[in-house]
Amino acid sequence: MSGPLLSISDLHVHFAQRSARVFRALNGVSFDVMAGETVGLVGESGSGKTTIGRVILGLAPATSGRVMFDGEDITHASRRRRRDLAREIQVVFQDPYGSLNPTRTIGDTLAEPLLMDRALSRTERDARISDVLNRVGMPTDAATRYPAQFSGGQRQRIAIARAVIARPRLVVCDEPVSALDLSVQAQVLNLLSELQKSMGLSLLFISHDLTVVRHVSHRTVVLYKGEIVEHGDSQAVHEAPQHSYTRALLSAAPVPNPKEQRQRREAWRRQKEMIASEAGGNHL
């Protein structure tokens, strides 16, 4: 295909509030994801990044604008079409503990996305499960065990296996490492990069951490209050940020030195105040 796999065009999402006021979660967001590309969405809580993922997955309605997938407008796709799209668009959620059914074996969990393909025999499904467990660095006998028998990092590997087992074209990764220890984060990020290359996946990687986004993404989209404030090559955005909010996000990135971390937090606080003042006194 010559065009983008995913195209977000002038996307607006507004939510009614009890006060009768309207919360504008997204205001005119537009960007593309090409086949085989990883695009990072970065911003702090409330920036609108997770809302974008939910609209793509059909979990939140768009007020206006379009979501195109492989040339098809899926903005208001029917439930039946969404079931079909689940074969091509998958998701990895933030919480590795809550995203797996504790009463089902790992094998049963991984088999579920394959049940829609009636052409697959039981032997072929089992072979696919063994293959994907190997791809994510888990032993084959994990299929007979339950989520409670695994660590958080292992559960997230299993969640990733569930997302890719049906061989989708796009995976939405919504803060997939934020609940993990730093050492485990690096392992999971490397795994996602390896799968993206070996399987030709397109990834939409959502995070509040600009450093994490740089590690896995080809391009980075920076969101502030529902609008894109910076968009470009991930290395360039990280090393030479053009917007004050992007620079503030870099200041907020965690570091192992406690003294330096305190200084970064203070710098982050000052920069947020400055950004809010520039925006007309609205606070983050």
C-alpha angles and dihedrals in degrees: 000000000000101000130062120291090221125025124183111194126190092325117191124182120182127179126199116233131206090253088062088247120126122238110214103210094172129021117191100324116179130174141128137229116207124212110279093012132122116216119188123215110200134180139111125272111303096025093114100247097123090045089060090054091049093051091050090051093046093246095118129034123243116231091205140336130063141275111202122191116190089337095312123115104233097165093113101017117165123250090255091052090047090056089054092045090055087077090060103030120049136168140218112203129211100247113070090185099053099037096070125067105243093207096057128074118244089248092056091047093051093044094056097078089050096055090081089065101074091180090072116092122216089256091052092048091051090049090050091050092050091048096051093046088054091048092056094045099254126132118254092240088064085086090073095049135080131245093251089066092065137071123244092262092049091049090053090051088053091048089052090049090053090050095052103034093091088051098241123188097224130035121190108210109197108195090316096174105031093097093051133087115262094252091050091045091062092051093051092046090052089049092053091050091050093049092046090056100038096044099034091238126170112222131198101198115197119196145143090220116084092194092056091048091052091054095061108019134088092198132020130213115197116205128198121178094339097313134097110247098171136016130173150093108341096233092049093048090050098044100035109022113187101196125068091229091056089051089050091053090053090052089053095054110118120251129188095239110088094205093050090045091056090050091049092050091051090049089049091052092050093046092050090053091050093048091048090050092050089050092057102272098304111142126224 
